[in-house]
Amino acid sequence: MPGKILVIEDNDRNRKLVKILLEANKYEVIEARTGEEALKYLQDDKPDLILLDIQLPKMDGLTLVKKLRADQEMKDIPIVAVTAYAMKGDKERMIEAGCDAYVSKPIDTRELPVLVANLIEKGRQAQDNK
């Protein structure tokens, strides 16, 4: 059973590509262009997973991750960091900040749906075990 994914990406082309890819795999996709826009959405609804661009205007992705992990309602939502900056140590830095996984751009269109499905399943199992 697919789920609902919040895609937070300020680049229109990247956001549309991810949306098309995820919708082709039967996911419901909600889009946000900024961290602030995402927080407004999250006040009313909770997705099964968040795909988060790290380089966002105003509030960067890692700041948003810290806010989400500090919130009781959001802390268990799986978060995948997506970034064009694939430097040595970045993956570790993103995981330490609270992300569950890390994907570098350009996105591998074969691997992303597998990663998303695995993380959503893990998240659902964690919820069932509470």
C-alpha positions as CSV (number, residue, x, y, z in Angstrom):
1,M,0.0,0.0,0.0
2,P,1.7,3.2,-1.2
3,G,1.5,6.3,1.0
4,K,1.6,10.1,1.1
5,I,4.9,11.9,0.5
6,L,5.7,15.5,1.2
7,V,8.3,16.7,-1.3
8,I,10.1,19.9,-0.2
9,E,12.1,21.3,-3.1
10,D,12.5,24.8,-4.3
11,N,13.6,23.9,-7.9
12,D,10.4,23.5,-10.0
13,R,12.0,21.1,-12.5
14,N,13.4,18.8,-9.7
15,R,10.1,18.9,-7.8
16,K,8.1,17.9,-10.9
17,L,10.5,15.1,-11.8
18,V,10.2,13.6,-8.3
19,K,6.4,14.1,-8.3
20,I,6.1,12.2,-11.7
21,L,8.3,9.4,-10.5
22,L,6.5,8.9,-7.2
23,E,3.0,9.2,-8.7
24,A,4.0,6.6,-11.3
25,N,4.6,4.3,-8.2
26,K,1.1,5.2,-6.9
27,Y,2.2,7.6,-4.1
28,E,0.2,10.6,-3.3
29,V,2.5,13.6,-3.5
30,I,2.2,16.9,-1.7
31,E,4.6,19.7,-2.8
32,A,6.2,22.5,-0.8
33,R,8.8,25.0,-2.1
34,T,10.1,26.1,1.3
35,G,10.5,24.9,4.8
36,E,7.9,27.4,6.0
37,E,5.4,26.1,3.4
38,A,6.1,22.6,4.6
39,L,5.6,23.5,8.3
40,K,2.2,25.0,7.4
41,Y,1.1,21.8,5.6
42,L,2.4,19.7,8.5
43,Q,0.1,21.6,11.0
44,D,-2.9,19.9,9.4
45,D,-1.6,16.6,7.9
46,K,1.1,14.1,8.4
47,P,2.7,12.3,5.5
48,D,4.2,8.8,5.5
49,L,7.6,10.2,4.4
50,I,9.3,13.5,3.7
51,L,11.7,14.0,0.7
52,L,13.7,17.1,1.7
53,D,16.0,19.2,-0.4
54,I,18.8,20.5,1.9
55,Q,19.5,23.7,0.0
56,L,16.3,25.7,0.6
57,P,15.7,29.5,0.7
58,K,15.4,31.1,4.1
59,M,15.3,28.0,6.3
60,D,17.7,25.3,5.1
61,G,16.7,21.6,5.2
62,L,18.8,20.7,8.2
63,T,17.2,23.4,10.3
64,L,13.8,22.0,9.2
65,V,14.9,18.5,10.1
66,K,15.9,19.7,13.6
67,K,12.5,21.3,14.1
68,L,10.6,18.2,12.9
69,R,12.7,15.9,15.2
70,A,11.9,18.1,18.2
71,D,8.2,17.9,17.5
72,Q,6.3,15.0,19.2
73,E,3.8,14.8,16.3
74,M,6.5,14.8,13.6
75,K,9.6,13.1,15.1
76,D,8.9,9.7,13.7
77,I,8.2,10.6,10.1
78,P,11.0,9.2,7.9
79,I,13.0,12.0,6.2
80,V,15.1,11.5,3.1
81,A,17.7,14.3,2.5
82,V,18.1,15.1,-1.1
83,T,21.0,17.3,-2.2
84,A,23.3,18.1,-5.1
85,Y,26.2,18.5,-2.7
86,A,27.6,15.0,-2.4
87,M,30.8,15.8,-0.6
88,K,32.7,13.4,1.7
89,G,31.0,13.5,5.1
90,D,27.7,14.9,3.9
91,K,25.8,11.6,4.4
92,E,27.0,11.3,7.9
93,R,26.2,15.0,8.6
94,M,22.6,14.5,7.3
95,I,22.1,11.3,9.3
96,E,23.4,13.0,12.5
97,A,21.0,15.9,11.9
98,G,18.1,13.4,12.0
99,C,17.6,12.3,8.4
100,D,16.8,8.6,7.9
101,A,18.5,8.4,4.5
102,Y,20.4,10.5,2.0
103,V,20.0,10.7,-1.8
104,S,22.3,12.8,-4.1
105,K,21.2,14.6,-7.2
106,P,20.8,13.7,-10.0
107,I,18.3,11.2,-8.4
108,D,18.5,7.6,-9.5
109,T,15.0,7.0,-10.7
110,R,15.3,3.2,-10.1
111,E,16.7,3.4,-6.6
112,L,14.5,6.2,-5.2
113,P,11.1,4.3,-5.3
114,V,12.8,1.3,-3.6
115,L,14.3,3.5,-0.8
116,V,10.9,5.3,-0.3
117,A,9.0,2.0,-0.1
118,N,11.5,0.6,2.4
119,L,11.4,3.6,4.6
120,I,7.6,3.9,4.6
121,E,7.3,0.2,5.5
122,K,9.8,0.7,8.4
123,G,7.9,3.7,9.6
124,R,4.6,1.8,9.6
125,Q,6.2,-1.1,11.5
126,A,7.5,1.3,14.1
127,Q,4.0,2.8,14.5
128,D,2.5,-0.7,14.8
129,N,5.0,-1.6,17.5
130,K,4.0,1.5,19.7
